[in-house]
Amino acid sequence: MTNVFTLTITVSSEDIDNLHHVNNLVYVKWMDKIATTHWAHLTKEFPLPQYIWVVMRHEIDYLKQAGLGDEITVKTWVGETKGITSVRFMEFYRKEVLLVKAKTRWAMLDAKTFKPVRIRDNVMKVLYP
């Protein structure tokens, strides 16, 4: 795990389902939030507005539950990147307890045409500083 980006989230009442824990769909929202926040962080010095990312696939393992008021630390990092796709890993922790781990395959698109674009050196330099 290199170049790990971290975000902290506090579980609110809107995140809780009728089983009194964080709903699975909330984790997907959080995954999108941390991915876009990380991309914004990576590109703050060298913006790349000509590209957008879209999800192709999520793999999520729900290991433990989180409840109201829990402080969740989310860690993310970029894995294999080639062609038009990039893999992003995420782990959700309450203190040192791993709650959820996920792997998402993203595709890069041209922001104007919405057509897939090959990931070039300018993006690679941002993803792997």
N, C-alpha and C positions, 0 to 999 in steps of 0.2 A: 504494500500500500504506500504509494508515494503521492505527494501533492494532494493531501487530503484537505478538503474544505468542510468546515463545520458550521452548523446552524442550530440554535436552540429554540425549541417550541414548547410552550406551556399548554397543556390540554385544557380546553374550555368546554363548557356545557354543550356547545354546538357540535363538538367532536364525538360526543357520547351517544351510543345507540341504546336500544331497549334491553341489551344485555349488560349495560352499565360499564362498557369499556369503549375504547376508540374504535369506531366503525372502520371496516376494511377500506371503504371508499375514501375515507379521510386520509389514510396513508398514501393513496394514489395522488390526492391533491397535494399532500406534503412533498411527494416525490417530484411533482411538477414544479412546486415552489422552490425547492432547493436546487433543482437542475437549472432553472432560469436565473436564480440568484447567483449561482456559481458562474454561469456563462457571463452574466453582467459583470461580476467581479473580475473574471479573466480578461474581458474585453474593455475594461474601463480606460486603460491607457491607449489601446489600439482598437477602437470600435470597428465592428464588421457588420454594418447594417444590411449589407447585400445578401446575408444568409439568415435562414431561420431553420430551426430544428423541429422535427415531428417524431412522435413515438411510433415505432414499428412493432415493438413487443415488450411486455412486462413479464418478469418472473418474480414472484413474491413468496417468501416463506414467512408465515406468521408463527412466531415461536412462543411469545408470551404476551400478556395483555397489559395495556396501559389504561389508567383511569383518570378521572377528573382531578385536575390540579397537578398531575405528574409533569415534571420537567423532562422533556425528551431531547436528547442530543442526537442530531442527524449528521452522519459523516458520509461524504461522497467523494469519489475519485473517478477519473476516466481510465478505462481499460483499452482494449484493442480498438484502433481506429484505422480504417482502410476503405478504399472505394468511396462510397457515399455514406457509410455508416460508422457510428461510434458507440461503444458500449460504456455505460455508466453504472457503477456499483454504488449502493447505498446501504447503510446500516443505521438502525434506530435503537438507541440505548436509553434506559432509565438507570441513572448512575452507571454501574459497570455491567448491567444486565442487558444482553442483546435481546431485543423484542422482535424485531423484524429485519430481514435482509432481503435486498432486491437487486435485480439486474435488469437494466432497460437498454434496448437497442434503439438508437435514434438515427434518423436519416436527415442529412443536410439538404435543404432546398434553396433555390434562388428565391430571394424575397419578393421579386417582382413577378416571375413567371410561375412560381410554385413547382418548378420542375427539379428533379434531383440533380445535384452537382457533386462532382468529385471533390473530396476534401484535399485541399492543396497545402503547400508549405505555410502560407500565411495563417491558416487555421491551426495547423500542427504546432506552430510556434506558440500559439496561445494556449492550446490544450496541454502541451508538455513544455512549460517554461524552464 
